[in-house]
Amino acid sequence: MDHAADAHRTDLMTITRHVLNEQSKYPESRGDFTILLSHIVLGCKFVCSAVSKAGLAKLIGLAGETNVQGEEQKKLDVLSNEVFVKALISSGRTCILVSEEDEEATFVEPSKRGRYIVVFDPLDGSSNIDCGVSIGTIFGIYLVKDKDNPTLDDVLQPGTNLLAAGYCMYGSSCTLVLSTGSGVNGFTLDPSLGEFILTHPHIKIPKKGKIYSVNEGNAKNWDEQTTKFVEKCKFPTDGSPPKSLRYVGSMVADVHRTLLYGGIFLYPADKKSPNGKLRVLYEVFPMSYLMEQAGGQAFTSKQRALDLVPKKIHERSPVFLGSYDDVEEIKALYAAAEENNA
């Protein structure tokens, strides 16, 4: 046995250790936030395991109507939702949960109530499950104003009030990207240890990228500014090489690539979806927060994305996020159009 190598493996920066280190910077901290995060991490591990078996599920009877015991089988997105709801409530640290899967917000019973609100999409991109493409979980955490009297207004806060946000991507490896307000860190699940290990410390997005990411199938319904921007990506007028197009159609995968390699991800409003397609609370806000923490920016076509104040829990918004300079370009196009209309 290579004892030296084994000893080295125990010196790894796990996500738990990382969060505890962060917690120690705040002497007044009671560890509630750390406990909440550890329950989110547990949910991610569970879903990662379920996703990796998804292809076999039909074959071995995990996804039939009922199994041998007569128990009804659940689709992965429904299962993922239940996993996260149970994990979050059992932490004893949450008071309101908003999930993409549930029409109404979940108010935690008083005996299990804590100070935090969690907004999440338990399985984003789930239509990609059957073809093995990366999918993921997205989450954001807020503080409630009064934990003894939580209301829906507590949830409808601007993204600037987020305490933390992150996503877990279930792909060729299981990667969890997290920000608690002082930069962005990426962790990869080591299946032999069952632990998330810090593999991408202090992620910084390049100031300008060479990739644009958008569903060009919607091009005929775009507004003039988006059309101009994409045209410029393909046919630059300043002598620079054209950008490459990369679009997975799974927000977590597209944003993850944008964060690491730079470039811009856009899901604009169009004639079919005049308010955009992505949901503000658990898609636009967490991803915009991560982008800003990594030195990029996020824009809605009218304002900074995190300044939006949602009026409904499942509200939608257009979004342009990624490298600082690339988002500046699309902002300039909208500002010019605004001036022409003034």
FITI-108223 format. One record per residue (C-alpha): x, y, z; residue number from 1. Coordinates in steps of 0.05 Angstrom, whole numbers, plus 5000, padded with zeros to 4 digits. Layout:
BEGIN
<pt <X Y Z> NUM> ...
% end
This chain:
BEGIN
<pt <5000 5000 5000> 1> <pt <5023 5070 4984> 2> <pt <5014 5102 5053> 3> <pt <5042 5169 5030> 4> <pt <4991 5174 4974> 5> <pt <4935 5154 5023> 6> <pt <4958 5206 5073> 7> <pt <4957 5259 5018> 8> <pt <4885 5241 5001> 9> <pt <4863 5259 5072> 10> <pt <4893 5328 5065> 11> <pt <4843 5347 5011> 12> <pt <4799 5409 5017> 13> <pt <4729 5380 5021> 14> <pt <4668 5424 5013> 15> <pt <4651 5415 5087> 16> <pt <4721 5438 5108> 17> <pt <4717 5496 5059> 18> <pt <4650 5519 5087> 19> <pt <4674 5512 5159> 20> <pt <4735 5554 5142> 21> <pt <4689 5608 5114> 22> <pt <4645 5603 5176> 23> <pt <4705 5615 5222> 24> <pt <4712 5685 5192> 25> <pt <4647 5703 5225> 26> <pt <4653 5695 5301> 27> <pt <4579 5708 5310> 28> <pt <4561 5649 5265> 29> <pt <4522 5593 5297> 30> <pt <4536 5541 5242> 31> <pt <4464 5542 5216> 32> <pt <4486 5560 5146> 33> <pt <4539 5505 5146> 34> <pt <4486 5454 5167> 35> <pt <4440 5478 5112> 36> <pt <4494 5472 5059> 37> <pt <4512 5402 5082> 38> <pt <4440 5381 5070> 39> <pt <4441 5412 5000> 40> <pt <4505 5373 4987> 41> <pt <4473 5309 5010> 42> <pt <4414 5321 4963> 43> <pt <4464 5332 4905> 44> <pt <4499 5266 4921> 45> <pt <4433 5229 4921> 46> <pt <4410 5258 4855> 47> <pt <4478 5246 4824> 48> <pt <4472 5173 4841> 49> <pt <4401 5169 4814> 50> <pt <4420 5205 4749> 51> <pt <4479 5158 4737> 52> <pt <4430 5099 4739> 53> <pt <4378 5132 4695> 54> <pt <4401 5096 4632> 55> <pt <4395 5029 4666> 56> <pt <4330 5046 4699> 57> <pt <4285 5020 4644> 58> <pt <4326 4957 4636> 59> <pt <4325 4938 4710> 60> <pt <4255 4961 4724> 61> <pt <4270 5025 4763> 62> <pt <4228 5068 4718> 63> <pt <4167 5025 4704> 64> <pt <4098 5043 4728> 65> <pt <4105 4999 4790> 66> <pt <4162 4956 4815> 67> <pt <4161 4885 4842> 68> <pt <4140 4910 4911> 69> <pt <4081 4945 4879> 70> <pt <4111 5014 4893> 71> <pt <4098 5066 4841> 72> <pt <4161 5090 4807> 73> <pt <4176 5164 4800> 74> <pt <4206 5204 4743> 75> <pt <4275 5231 4760> 76> <pt <4254 5304 4764> 77> <pt <4198 5287 4812> 78> <pt <4245 5243 4853> 79> <pt <4298 5298 4855> 80> <pt <4247 5348 4879> 81> <pt <4225 5303 4936> 82> <pt <4298 5290 4955> 83> <pt <4313 5364 4961> 84> <pt <4249 5383 4996> 85> <pt <4260 5328 5049> 86> <pt <4334 5344 5056> 87> <pt <4320 5418 5065> 88> <pt <4263 5410 5114> 89> <pt <4301 5358 5156> 90> <pt <4359 5407 5163> 91> <pt <4314 5447 5211> 92> <pt <4345 5511 5181> 93> <pt <4294 5530 5128> 94> <pt <4227 5565 5131> 95> <pt <4205 5573 5058> 96> <pt <4223 5530 4998> 97> <pt <4209 5549 4926> 98> <pt <4218 5494 4875> 99> <pt <4210 5494 4799> 100> <pt <4169 5430 4807> 101> <pt <4118 5459 4857> 102> <pt <4067 5511 4838> 103> <pt <4062 5539 4908> 104> <pt <4118 5556 4957> 105> <pt <4127 5506 5014> 106> <pt <4123 5536 5084> 107> <pt <4160 5493 5134> 108> <pt <4121 5474 5197> 109> <pt <4141 5517 5258> 110> <pt <4175 5460 5296> 111> <pt <4226 5450 5239> 112> <pt <4232 5522 5219> 113> <pt <4298 5560 5211> 114> <pt <4322 5627 5183> 115> <pt <4334 5610 5110> 116> <pt <4295 5610 5046> 117> <pt <4319 5563 4991> 118> <pt <4298 5572 4918> 119> <pt <4317 5515 4872> 120> <pt <4308 5478 4807> 121> <pt <4318 5405 4828> 122> <pt <4334 5379 4758> 123> <pt <4347 5430 4705> 124> <pt <4350 5405 4634> 125> <pt <4314 5340 4651> 126> <pt <4290 5332 4579> 127> <pt <4363 5315 4565> 128> <pt <4364 5255 4613> 129> <pt <4350 5202 4560> 130> <pt <4408 5222 4516> 131> <pt <4459 5226 4571> 132> <pt <4473 5300 4566> 133> <pt <4495 5339 4629> 134> <pt <4438 5363 4673> 135> <pt <4440 5396 4741> 136> <pt <4409 5426 4804> 137> <pt <4409 5502 4814> 138> <pt <4398 5535 4882> 139> <pt <4397 5602 4917> 140> <pt <4394 5619 4991> 141> <pt <4361 5680 5024> 142> <pt <4351 5702 5095> 143> <pt <4279 5709 5120> 144> <pt <4259 5775 5153> 145> <pt <4221 5744 5211> 146> <pt <4225 5668 5218> 147> <pt <4165 5666 5264> 148> <pt <4122 5700 5211> 149> <pt <4148 5682 5141> 150> <pt <4108 5708 5082> 151> <pt <4113 5702 5007> 152> <pt <4142 5773 5005> 153> <pt <4204 5745 5039> 154> <pt <4216 5704 4976> 155> <pt <4205 5760 4927> 156> <pt <4271 5794 4940> 157> <pt <4320 5820 4888> 158> <pt <4379 5776 4871> 159> <pt <4426 5826 4905> 160> <pt <4400 5798 4972> 161> <pt <4424 5727 4959> 162> <pt <4469 5699 5014> 163> <pt <4494 5642 4970> 164> <pt <4480 5608 4904> 165> <pt <4506 5549 4866> 166> <pt <4493 5491 4820> 167> <pt <4511 5418 4817> 168> <pt <4524 5389 4748> 169> <pt <4514 5315 4736> 170> <pt <4558 5302 4676> 171> <pt <4622 5264 4660> 172> <pt <4638 5280 4733> 173> <pt <4593 5309 4787> 174> <pt <4613 5382 4798> 175> <pt <4587 5430 4850> 176> <pt <4600 5504 4839> 177> <pt <4586 5550 4899> 178> <pt <4591 5622 4920> 179> <pt <4577 5647 4990> 180> <pt <4592 5719 4971> 181> <pt <4668 5719 4968> 182> <pt <4685 5689 4901> 183> <pt <4667 5624 4866> 184> <pt <4695 5555 4880> 185> <pt <4684 5489 4843> 186> <pt <4683 5420 4876> 187> <pt <4684 5352 4843> 188> <pt <4654 5290 4874> 189> <pt <4705 5236 4888> 190> <pt <4661 5174 4884> 191> <pt <4711 5131 4923> 192> <pt <4707 5179 4983> 193> <pt <4636 5203 4973> 194> <pt <4664 5274 4984> 195> <pt <4664 5337 4942> 196> <pt <4737 5359 4935> 197> <pt <4759 5430 4917> 198> <pt <4785 5425 4846> 199> <pt <4770 5495 4818> 200> <pt <4789 5547 4871> 201> <pt <4773 5620 4859> 202> <pt <4740 5613 4790> 203> <pt <4748 5677 4749> 204> <pt <4713 5683 4682> 205> <pt <4757 5711 4625> 206> <pt <4743 5785 4611> 207> <pt <4725 5768 4539> 208> <pt <4708 5701 4509> 209> <pt <4709 5666 4442> 210> <pt <4643 5629 4449> 211> <pt <4570 5649 4445> 212> <pt <4514 5604 4468> 213> <pt <4442 5612 4445> 214> <pt <4385 5572 4415> 215> <pt <4390 5597 4343> 216> <pt <4326 5558 4326> 217> <pt <4289 5618 4356> 218> <pt <4324 5669 4311> 219> <pt <4264 5687 4270> 220> <pt <4228 5711 4333> 221> <pt <4285 5752 4363> 222> <pt <4286 5827 4372> 223> <pt <4333 5870 4331> 224> <pt <4387 5877 4385> 225> <pt <4396 5802 4395> 226> <pt <4396 5791 4320> 227> <pt <4450 5845 4311> 228> <pt <4492 5816 4368> 229> <pt <4491 5745 4341> 230> <pt <4506 5770 4271> 231> <pt <4566 5806 4299> 232> <pt <4589 5742 4334> 233> <pt <4588 5706 4267> 234> <pt <4611 5763 4222> 235> <pt <4654 5811 4263> 236> <pt <4666 5878 4231> 237> <pt <4728 5896 4271> 238> <pt <4774 5844 4240> 239> <pt <4771 5796 4300> 240> <pt <4757 5722 4287> 241> <pt <4684 5699 4292> 242> <pt <4661 5668 4357> 243> <pt <4645 5594 4362> 244> <pt <4574 5572 4376> 245> <pt <4564 5522 4432> 246> <pt <4494 5505 4457> 247> <pt <4477 5444 4499> 248> <pt <4405 5465 4517> 249> <pt <4418 5449 4590> 250> <pt <4428 5514 4627> 251> <pt <4475 5485 4679> 252> <pt <4521 5457 4626> 253> <pt <4520 5520 4583> 254> <pt <4533 5566 4642> 255> <pt <4588 5520 4670> 256> <pt <4625 5522 4604> 257> <pt <4616 5598 4600> 258> <pt <4642 5607 4671> 259> <pt <4706 5566 4657> 260> <pt <4721 5585 4585> 261> <pt <4689 5654 4579> 262> <pt <4640 5679 4528> 263> <pt <4566 5695 4533> 264> <pt <4503 5655 4546> 265> <pt <4438 5687 4522> 266> <pt <4366 5668 4529> 267> <pt <4331 5729 4501> 268> <pt <4257 5746 4500> 269> <pt <4225 5733 4433> 270> <pt <4156 5736 4400> 271> <pt <4139 5667 4427> 272> <pt <4163 5683 4498> 273> <pt <4158 5759 4506> 274> <pt <4181 5754 4579> 275> <pt <4237 5706 4564> 276> <pt <4237 5632 4583> 277> <pt <4283 5625 4644> 278> <pt <4254 5633 4714> 279> <pt <4280 5691 4755> 280> <pt <4285 5662 4825> 281> <pt <4319 5595 4814> 282> <pt <4352 5602 4745> 283> <pt <4368 5674 4729> 284> <pt <4387 5698 4799> 285> <pt <4434 5641 4821> 286> <pt <4471 5640 4755> 287> <pt <4476 5716 4751> 288> <pt <4502 5717 4823> 289> <pt <4556 5666 4805> 290> <pt <4575 5705 4742> 291> <pt <4583 5770 4780> 292> <pt <4623 5736 4836> 293> <pt <4669 5708 4782> 294> <pt <4680 5777 4751> 295> <pt <4629 5773 4695> 296> <pt <4560 5805 4691> 297> <pt <4487 5790 4676> 298> <pt <4436 5834 4642> 299> <pt <4361 5826 4627> 300> <pt <4357 5872 4565> 301> <pt <4333 5928 4612> 302> <pt <4375 5925 4675> 303> <pt <4426 5888 4716> 304> <pt <4395 5819 4727> 305> <pt <4406 5817 4803> 306> <pt <4368 5884 4811> 307> <pt <4303 5853 4786> 308> <pt <4248 5849 4839> 309> <pt <4203 5790 4822> 310> <pt <4128 5796 4832> 311> <pt <4112 5722 4826> 312> <pt <4153 5661 4848> 313> <pt <4154 5630 4778> 314> <pt <4166 5696 4741> 315> <pt <4208 5693 4677> 316> <pt <4260 5740 4648> 317> <pt <4307 5746 4589> 318> <pt <4380 5740 4608> 319> <pt <4448 5754 4578> 320> <pt <4506 5731 4622> 321> <pt <4580 5716 4617> 322> <pt <4646 5752 4605> 323> <pt <4645 5826 4625> 324> <pt <4664 5854 4556> 325> <pt <4616 5809 4518> 326> <pt <4557 5830 4561> 327> <pt <4578 5903 4553> 328> <pt <4569 5895 4478> 329> <pt <4497 5871 4483> 330> <pt <4483 5926 4535> 331> <pt <4509 5978 4486> 332> <pt <4461 5953 4432> 333> <pt <4401 5959 4478> 334> <pt <4424 6027 4502> 335> <pt <4431 6052 4430> 336> <pt <4361 6026 4413> 337> <pt <4333 6061 4475> 338> <pt <4364 6127 4452> 339> <pt <4336 6120 4382> 340> <pt <4266 6108 4411> 341> <pt <4272 6167 4459> 342> 
% end
